[in-house]
Amino acid sequence: MSYEPRMRGRRFGRPITRKSSAKSKRESHESSFFYEEPTPINPIEIRFSTLNSLEHLGNQRFALPPFSDHFQRWTKDVRAVLGEFENLLPQVVNEQYSVSIEKTLISLQTALDERTGAETKISGETAETQRQLSACENELSRLEHDHKIMTSQIRRKYEQSFEKMRREIDTIDKQRLRILHEKPTLLQRLFRGSDTKLEEKTNALQSKKDDLDGRRGALKQDLEKHRIDYENKRKQLVEKTETIRVRMSDVKGKSVDDALDLRKHACEELSRVVSETVEKLLKEQNSQNIEGTEQTV
């Protein structure tokens, strides 16, 4: 009995399977990841998000001037919100939508430019008024300083002459007293020489005292003249300073605000256009869906 070797082969009906490699698994995973179905865009959600952003911008306040920088930044934010809306729903961008949006934005920008121009003008007036006020205050301070220096110089000049005259008076007075205490000689008694010298010294002493009194009077006159001149100049400067302060108050009263009402109204108008545009899009989509259903039936 002969022996036939058994043929090894594929069992009938068993499918051929190959073990998946790590690379093929990774490629399969990446393929399923990158080719995921995109999430459908919901116009209602986009409208809600856009209207919410516009409402927030319409109620935004600016704390401190200058507002021109705030206006520029705020306008860019508004355009960014509209740009995002148009990117998500490009089918809404038609001539009617573009004209309505651009009309509102141009009107808004014109009004904000007017506010910016007014603010720039007020800022310039404020700076000029402040400069004039500072100049007047500096001039007033300089006037008071010069007045003190001039008064001191006048007094010092007279005091120097007073000191010289007092020394001369003391000298003459000592000479006069010495004559009074001296015993006259025989010739002096005969010719009354001692009396003559005494009279000369007395007259000279009185003359010097009169001169001293006159110089004191001149000092008072010079001080009074300088004081009157100083008071007149000071009065003019004080009046000028007060006038500038009043002008400064008037300029500050013309300050520009943050244009909240204007910006809020513009955002409400933009929201209306966005809302009407999306509503129109939804109606068109609904109409297309109904037509498609009818054709299928």
Buried (B, 14 or more C-beta within 10 A) or exposed (E): EEEEEEEEEEEEEEEEEEEEEEEEEEEEEEEEEEEEEEEEEEBEEBBEBBBEBBBEBBEBEBEEBBBBEBBEEBBEBBEEBBEBBBEBBEEBBEEEBEEBBEEBBEBBBEBBEEBBEEBEEBBEBBEEBEEBBEEBEEBBEEBEEEBEEBBEEBBEEBEEBBEEBEEBBEBBBEBBEEBEEEEBEEEBEEEEEBEEBBEBBBEBBEEBBEBBEEBEEEBEEBBEEBEEEBEEBBEEBEEBBEEBEEBBEEBEEEEBEBBEEBBBBBBBBBBBBBBBBBEBBEEEEEEEEEEEEEEEE
